[in-house]
Amino acid sequence: MDTEEFRLPRSRAANERLHALVPGGAHTYAKGDDQYPEGLAPVIDHGLGAHVWDVDGNRYVEYGSGLRSVSLGHAHPRVTEAVRRRLGTGGNFVRPSVVEIEAAERFLATVPTAEMVKFAKNGSDATTAAVRLARAATGRSRVAVCADHPFFSTDDWFIGTTPMSAGIPDATNELTVSFPYGDLAAAEAVLTRYAGEVACLILEPATHSEPPPGYLAGLRELADRHGCVLVFDEMITGFRWSEAGAQGLYGVVPDLSTFGKALGNGFAVSALAGRRELMELGGLRHSGERVFLLSTTHGAETHTLAAAMAVQTVYTEEGVTARLHALGERLAAGVRNAAASAGVGEHLLVRGRASNLVFATLDEAGQPSQEYRTLFLRHLLAGGVLAPSFVVSAALDEADIAHTVDVVAEACTVYRKALDAGDPTPWTGGRPVKPVFRRTV
């Protein structure tokens, strides 16, 4: 479809209603309509497998589903059936359910590097609980976060480090320091500068690039030597790197780790896992000062834990991680070939592990460009591809990949025209898409 003919009148109206009722027009900033070309932010009606339909009736091949959480595809039959069975027997009780035992045993069998687990609803709660546990265990206040990783928590200890730090006291911000990814010497310099003050190092074990050889093991040694806690945020790497996460793939065991996203295939469940010695500080069977670790009314809803168990079963029985990598490899190869054929291979870049692909849009000078991203997204949407990233789900098939590559090829032709003109503005259709983290609206 020509981008000039592609209109979303019902989605536009729905977005106006959202903004009148919900700050930001969405419950996650990354889902905001400012992340999409002007007037082309579809509001979803329903999804099935790798496809979603907007309120205007358009069907899209969807990538990055549920901010990487729906890795099996929407309404996966084995997951929805497990949830349905639990819904008929009650979802939340005044005492723990036997499902909590089963879910913990299942998780720890899947992630054998952990010894205890506690479930919650979202990633922020889990990472903040890890930080609190590290502070309690070490008696230290500072937190060292990886500066190259975009998001760890909605809580003050992290948000204060972003451009959207309004409302966070300076005294809180001063307790968080940062280190770059992949540079052991820099991490050691931070620990040396703040000797005896850093409670934990927290990072994603891998993102768009593989960890340098020896890097994760080096962090493990640094944490031990400086007496701090090593925390792996496995919200994204969990299941997508391996069923046991990046720690299972790379063979480096953190003290604590956090999981979510793919764990529930769209259902709200996250996990804090780690060494018994640390985790038990949030329990009842020790003689020290009590730690208020995680205490959530809905953290152990039976249907969400049933979803998590079903997801883990599907992953292990059906080889989902291998399928995600295979699909991602085919998609990456197709997109790179299409970009090269159109003469934009140095401007439209596909990066990351095959199971977790993102793309970068570069301008004439080879610099990241929101304007060119806008141009690219407009043509994807008009072609029936909803892709803020190229993160695949296992529900995609060969036809979906082929269609996506065809649409990318068409978009790349226009990309080349804009590069030749030295100005993408005639093809953006309005204001450019915006980064999530920015100081002003």
C-alpha positions as CSV (number, residue, x, y, z in Angstrom):
1,M,0.0,0.0,0.0
2,D,1.2,3.5,-0.8
3,T,2.1,5.3,2.4
4,E,0.1,8.4,1.3
5,E,-3.0,6.2,1.1
6,F,-2.4,4.4,4.4
7,R,-4.6,6.0,7.1
8,L,-5.7,4.8,10.5
9,P,-8.7,6.9,11.4
10,R,-10.1,4.6,14.1
11,S,-6.6,4.2,15.7
12,R,-6.2,8.0,15.7
13,A,-9.5,8.4,17.5
14,A,-8.6,5.7,19.9
15,N,-5.2,7.3,20.6
16,E,-7.0,10.6,21.4
17,R,-9.3,8.8,23.9
18,L,-6.2,7.1,25.4
19,H,-4.4,10.4,25.9
20,A,-7.5,11.9,27.6
21,L,-7.6,9.0,30.1
22,V,-4.1,7.6,30.4
23,P,-1.0,9.7,30.9
24,G,1.2,9.2,27.9
25,G,-1.6,7.4,26.1
26,A,-0.1,4.0,27.0
27,H,0.8,2.0,30.1
28,T,4.4,1.6,28.9
29,Y,6.4,4.5,27.5
30,A,7.9,2.3,24.8
31,K,4.4,1.7,23.4
32,G,3.6,5.4,23.2
33,D,2.4,6.9,19.9
34,D,5.5,9.1,19.9
35,Q,7.4,6.0,19.0
36,Y,5.6,5.8,15.7
37,P,5.2,8.0,12.7
38,E,2.7,10.8,13.1
39,G,-0.9,9.5,12.8
40,L,0.3,6.0,12.2
41,A,0.3,4.4,15.7
42,P,-2.1,1.5,15.4
43,V,-4.3,0.6,18.4
44,I,-4.5,-3.2,18.6
45,D,-7.8,-5.0,18.6
46,H,-6.6,-8.6,18.8
47,G,-3.7,-10.9,18.0
48,L,-3.2,-14.6,17.1
49,G,0.1,-16.2,16.6
50,A,2.5,-13.8,14.9
51,H,-0.2,-11.5,13.7
52,V,-2.1,-8.6,15.2
53,W,-5.2,-6.7,13.9
54,D,-5.7,-3.0,14.6
55,V,-9.1,-1.3,15.3
56,D,-9.1,-0.2,11.6
57,G,-9.1,-3.8,10.5
58,N,-5.5,-3.9,9.2
59,R,-3.5,-7.1,9.8
60,Y,0.2,-6.9,10.6
61,V,3.1,-9.4,10.9
62,E,4.3,-8.3,14.4
63,Y,7.8,-8.2,15.8
64,G,8.9,-7.4,19.4
65,S,5.5,-8.7,20.6
66,G,4.6,-7.4,24.0
67,L,8.0,-5.7,24.4
68,R,9.7,-9.1,23.8
69,S,7.4,-11.0,26.2
70,V,5.2,-12.9,23.7
71,S,7.9,-15.2,22.4
72,L,5.6,-18.1,21.5
73,G,3.0,-16.1,19.7
74,H,-0.3,-14.6,20.9
75,A,-2.9,-17.0,22.4
76,H,-0.6,-20.0,22.3
77,P,-2.9,-23.0,22.8
78,R,-0.8,-24.8,25.4
79,V,-0.4,-21.7,27.5
80,T,-4.0,-20.5,27.2
81,E,-5.3,-24.0,28.1
82,A,-3.1,-24.2,31.2
83,V,-4.4,-20.8,32.3
84,R,-8.0,-21.7,31.5
85,R,-7.7,-24.8,33.7
86,R,-6.4,-22.8,36.6
87,L,-9.0,-20.0,36.3
88,G,-11.7,-22.6,37.0
89,T,-10.1,-23.5,40.4
90,G,-9.5,-20.0,41.9
91,G,-6.7,-17.6,41.3
92,N,-5.6,-16.1,44.7
93,F,-6.0,-17.3,48.2
94,V,-5.2,-16.3,51.8
95,R,-2.4,-18.8,52.0
96,P,0.1,-20.1,49.4
97,S,-1.2,-22.5,46.8
98,V,0.3,-25.8,45.9
99,V,0.9,-24.2,42.4
100,E,3.6,-22.0,44.0
101,I,5.5,-25.1,45.0
102,E,5.1,-26.6,41.5
103,A,6.1,-23.3,39.8
104,A,9.2,-22.8,41.9
105,E,10.3,-26.4,41.4
106,R,9.8,-26.1,37.6
107,F,11.7,-22.8,37.4
108,L,14.6,-24.0,39.4
109,A,14.8,-27.1,37.3
110,T,14.9,-24.9,34.2
111,V,17.4,-22.5,35.7
112,P,19.6,-24.9,37.8
113,T,22.2,-22.2,38.6
114,A,19.7,-20.7,41.0
115,E,18.8,-22.2,44.4
116,M,15.7,-20.2,45.4
117,V,13.1,-18.1,43.5
118,K,10.4,-15.6,44.3
119,F,7.8,-14.6,41.8
120,A,6.4,-11.1,41.2
121,K,4.4,-9.4,38.4
122,N,7.0,-7.2,36.6
123,G,10.6,-6.8,36.0
124,S,11.0,-3.6,38.0
125,D,9.9,-5.2,41.2
126,A,12.4,-8.1,40.7
127,T,15.4,-5.9,39.9
128,T,14.6,-3.5,42.8
129,A,14.3,-6.5,45.2
130,A,17.7,-7.7,44.0
131,V,19.2,-4.3,44.8
132,R,17.5,-4.2,48.2
133,L,18.8,-7.7,48.9
134,A,22.3,-6.7,47.9
135,R,22.3,-3.6,50.1
136,A,21.0,-5.7,53.0
137,A,23.6,-8.4,52.6
138,T,26.6,-6.0,52.2
139,G,25.5,-3.1,54.4
140,R,26.5,-0.8,51.5
141,S,24.4,1.8,49.8
142,R,25.8,2.4,46.3
143,V,24.5,0.5,43.2
144,A,26.7,0.2,40.1
145,V,24.6,-0.1,36.9
146,C,25.7,-0.8,33.4
147,A,25.5,2.5,31.5
148,D,25.1,0.9,28.1
149,H,21.9,-1.0,29.0
150,P,18.7,1.0,28.5
151,F,16.4,-0.1,31.3
152,F,16.5,-1.8,34.6
153,S,13.6,-0.5,36.7
154,T,10.9,2.2,37.1
155,D,12.1,2.7,40.6
156,D,14.2,5.7,41.8
157,W,17.6,4.0,42.0
158,F,17.5,3.6,38.2
159,I,15.2,6.3,36.8
160,G,17.3,8.9,38.4
161,T,20.1,8.0,36.0
162,T,18.0,8.7,32.9
163,P,17.0,12.0,31.3
164,M,13.5,11.5,32.8
165,S,14.7,12.1,36.3
166,A,12.1,14.6,37.4
167,G,10.8,13.7,40.8
168,I,13.9,11.8,41.9
169,P,15.8,13.4,44.8
170,D,19.5,14.2,44.2
171,A,20.4,12.2,47.3
172,T,19.0,9.1,45.7
173,N,20.7,9.8,42.4
174,E,24.1,10.1,44.1
175,L,23.9,6.5,45.3
176,T,23.8,5.1,41.7
177,V,27.1,5.0,39.7
178,S,27.7,3.4,36.3
179,F,30.2,1.4,34.3
180,P,30.5,0.7,30.6
181,Y,29.7,-2.8,29.2
182,G,32.6,-5.0,28.1
183,D,35.4,-3.0,29.9
184,L,36.7,-4.9,32.9
185,A,39.2,-2.2,33.8
186,A,36.5,0.4,33.9
187,A,34.3,-1.7,36.2
188,E,37.3,-2.2,38.5
189,A,38.0,1.5,38.5
190,V,34.5,2.2,39.8
191,L,34.8,-0.5,42.5
192,T,38.2,1.0,43.5
193,R,36.9,4.6,43.5
194,Y,34.0,3.6,45.7
195,A,35.9,1.0,47.7
196,G,33.7,-0.7,50.3
197,E,30.6,1.3,49.1
198,V,29.2,-0.7,46.2
199,A,26.5,-3.2,47.1
200,C,26.1,-4.7,43.6
201,L,27.0,-4.7,40.0
202,I,23.8,-5.0,37.9
203,L,23.8,-5.5,34.1
204,E,22.3,-7.5,31.3
205,P,24.8,-10.3,30.6
206,A,24.4,-9.7,26.9
207,T,22.5,-7.4,24.5
208,H,23.2,-6.4,20.9
209,S,26.7,-7.8,21.0
210,E,28.2,-10.9,22.6
211,P,30.2,-10.4,25.8
212,P,33.9,-10.1,25.1
213,P,35.8,-13.3,26.0
214,G,36.3,-13.5,29.7
215,Y,34.2,-10.5,30.5
216,L,31.4,-12.1,32.5
217,A,33.9,-14.3,34.3
218,G,36.0,-11.2,35.0
219,L,33.0,-9.5,36.6
220,R,32.4,-12.5,38.7
221,E,35.9,-12.3,40.0
222,L,35.7,-8.6,40.6
223,A,32.5,-8.9,42.5
224,D,34.0,-11.6,44.7
225,R,37.2,-9.6,45.3
226,H,35.4,-6.4,46.2
227,G,32.7,-8.1,48.3
228,C,29.7,-7.0,46.2
229,V,26.8,-8.9,44.7
230,L,26.7,-9.7,41.0
231,V,23.2,-9.3,39.5
232,F,22.3,-10.4,36.0
233,D,19.1,-8.8,34.6
234,E,17.8,-11.7,32.4
235,M,14.5,-10.1,31.5
236,I,15.4,-10.3,27.8
237,T,18.2,-13.0,27.7
238,G,16.1,-15.4,29.8
239,F,14.8,-18.1,27.4
240,R,15.9,-16.2,24.3
241,W,19.6,-17.0,24.9
242,S,18.8,-20.4,26.4
243,E,16.1,-21.9,28.5
244,A,18.5,-21.3,31.5
245,G,19.2,-17.8,30.3
246,A,22.6,-16.2,29.4
247,Q,24.1,-17.6,32.6
248,G,23.3,-21.1,31.4
249,L,24.7,-20.3,27.9
250,Y,27.9,-18.6,29.0
251,G,28.5,-20.6,32.2
252,V,29.0,-17.7,34.6
253,V,26.7,-17.8,37.7
254,P,25.6,-14.5,39.2
255,D,24.6,-14.2,42.8
256,L,21.1,-13.0,41.9
257,S,19.3,-12.9,38.6
258,T,15.9,-11.6,37.4
259,F,13.6,-13.1,34.8
260,G,10.4,-12.0,33.2
261,K,9.1,-11.2,29.7
262,A,9.2,-14.5,27.9
263,L,8.6,-16.3,31.1
264,G,4.8,-15.7,30.9
265,N,4.3,-15.3,27.1
266,G,2.3,-12.1,27.8
267,F,1.0,-13.0,31.2
268,A,2.3,-10.9,34.1
269,V,5.0,-12.9,35.9
270,S,8.6,-12.2,36.8
271,A,11.1,-13.9,39.0
272,L,14.0,-13.1,41.3
273,A,16.3,-16.1,41.7
274,G,19.7,-16.7,43.2
275,R,21.9,-18.1,45.9
276,R,20.1,-19.5,48.9
277,E,22.4,-17.6,51.3
278,L,21.2,-14.3,49.9
279,M,17.6,-15.2,49.0
280,E,16.9,-16.5,52.5
281,L,17.6,-13.1,53.9
282,G,14.1,-12.2,52.6
283,G,12.7,-15.3,54.4
284,L,12.0,-16.4,57.9
285,R,14.6,-19.0,58.6
286,H,17.6,-17.0,59.6
287,S,18.7,-15.1,62.7
288,G,19.5,-11.8,61.1
289,E,17.6,-8.6,60.5
290,R,14.5,-9.2,58.3
291,V,14.5,-7.9,54.7
292,F,11.3,-6.9,53.2
293,L,12.1,-8.5,49.9
294,L,9.0,-9.0,47.7
295,S,5.4,-9.1,49.1
296,T,2.9,-8.7,46.3
297,T,-0.8,-9.5,46.5
298,H,-0.9,-10.8,43.0
299,G,2.6,-12.2,42.7
300,A,1.5,-15.8,43.0
301,E,-1.8,-15.8,41.1
302,T,-2.3,-19.4,40.1
303,H,-3.1,-18.7,36.4
304,T,0.0,-16.7,35.8
305,L,2.2,-19.3,37.4
306,A,0.4,-21.9,35.3
307,A,1.3,-19.9,32.2
308,A,5.0,-19.8,33.3
309,M,5.1,-23.5,33.8
310,A,3.4,-24.1,30.4
311,V,5.9,-21.7,28.7
312,Q,8.9,-23.6,30.2
313,T,7.4,-26.9,29.0
314,V,6.9,-25.7,25.5
315,Y,10.4,-24.3,25.3
316,T,12.0,-27.5,26.4
317,E,9.8,-29.9,24.5
318,E,9.6,-28.0,21.3
319,G,13.1,-26.5,21.1
320,V,11.8,-22.9,21.0
321,T,15.1,-21.2,21.6
322,A,16.6,-22.9,18.6
323,R,13.6,-22.0,16.5
324,L,13.9,-18.3,17.5
325,H,17.5,-18.3,16.4
326,A,16.8,-20.0,13.1
327,L,13.9,-17.5,12.3
328,G,16.1,-14.6,13.3
329,E,18.9,-15.7,11.1
330,R,16.7,-16.0,8.1
331,L,15.1,-12.6,8.7
332,A,18.5,-10.9,9.3
333,A,19.9,-12.4,6.1
334,G,16.9,-11.3,4.1
335,V,16.9,-7.7,5.4
336,R,20.6,-7.3,4.9
337,N,20.3,-8.6,1.3
338,A,17.4,-6.3,0.6
339,A,19.2,-3.3,2.1
340,A,22.4,-4.1,0.1
341,S,20.4,-4.5,-3.1
342,A,18.9,-1.1,-2.7
343,G,22.2,0.5,-1.9
344,V,21.5,1.2,1.8
345,G,23.4,-1.6,3.3
346,E,25.5,0.8,5.3
347,H,22.6,2.8,6.5
348,L,20.0,0.2,7.5
349,L,21.8,-2.1,10.0
350,V,20.5,-5.3,11.7
351,R,22.2,-6.0,15.0
352,G,22.0,-8.4,17.9
353,R,21.6,-12.0,18.6
354,A,19.4,-13.8,16.1
355,S,16.7,-14.3,18.7
356,N,16.8,-10.6,19.7
357,L,17.3,-8.5,16.6
358,V,17.1,-4.7,16.4
359,F,17.7,-2.4,13.5
360,A,19.5,1.0,13.3
361,T,18.7,3.7,10.7
362,L,21.7,5.9,9.8
363,D,21.7,9.1,7.8
364,E,24.0,10.3,5.0
365,A,26.9,10.8,7.5
366,G,26.4,7.4,9.1
367,Q,24.8,8.8,12.2
368,P,21.7,7.4,14.0
369,S,18.7,9.2,12.6
370,Q,15.1,9.4,14.0
371,E,14.0,10.9,10.7
372,Y,15.2,7.9,8.7
373,R,13.7,5.6,11.3
374,T,10.4,7.4,10.8
375,L,10.6,6.9,7.0
376,F,11.4,3.2,7.4
377,L,8.6,2.6,9.9
378,R,6.0,4.3,7.8
379,H,6.7,2.0,4.9
380,L,6.7,-1.1,7.1
381,L,3.3,-0.2,8.6
382,A,1.8,0.5,5.2
383,G,3.1,-2.9,4.1
384,G,1.5,-4.7,7.0
385,V,4.6,-5.1,9.2
386,L,4.6,-3.8,12.8
387,A,8.2,-3.7,13.8
388,P,9.7,-1.4,16.3
389,S,12.4,-4.0,16.3
390,F,13.0,-7.3,14.5
391,V,12.7,-9.5,17.6
392,V,11.0,-12.7,16.4
393,S,8.4,-14.9,17.9
394,A,8.2,-18.7,17.4
395,A,4.8,-18.3,15.7
396,L,6.4,-16.7,12.6
397,D,6.5,-18.9,9.5
398,E,8.4,-18.7,6.2
399,A,5.7,-16.7,4.6
400,D,5.8,-14.1,7.3
401,I,9.6,-13.7,6.9
402,A,9.3,-13.5,3.1
403,H,6.6,-10.9,3.3
404,T,8.6,-8.9,5.8
405,V,11.7,-8.9,3.5
406,D,9.6,-7.9,0.5
407,V,8.2,-4.9,2.5
408,V,11.7,-4.0,3.7
409,A,13.0,-4.1,0.1
410,E,10.3,-1.6,-0.9
411,A,11.1,0.6,2.1
412,C,14.8,0.5,1.2
413,T,14.1,1.9,-2.3
414,V,12.6,5.0,-0.7
415,Y,15.4,5.1,1.8
416,R,17.8,5.3,-1.1
417,K,15.9,8.2,-2.7
418,A,16.0,10.1,0.6
419,L,19.7,9.5,0.9
420,D,20.2,10.8,-2.6
421,A,18.1,13.8,-1.9
422,G,20.1,14.4,1.4
423,D,16.8,15.0,3.2
424,P,14.3,12.4,4.5
425,T,11.7,15.0,5.4
426,P,9.5,14.6,2.3
427,W,9.0,10.9,3.2
428,T,8.5,11.2,7.0
429,G,4.8,12.4,6.9
430,G,5.3,14.7,9.9
431,R,7.3,14.9,13.0
432,P,10.0,12.2,13.5
433,V,9.6,9.4,16.1
434,K,11.2,10.2,19.4
435,P,13.4,8.4,21.9
436,V,11.7,7.1,25.0
437,F,14.1,8.8,27.4
438,R,14.1,12.5,26.9
439,R,14.0,15.4,29.3
440,T,11.1,17.3,27.7
441,V,8.0,16.3,25.8
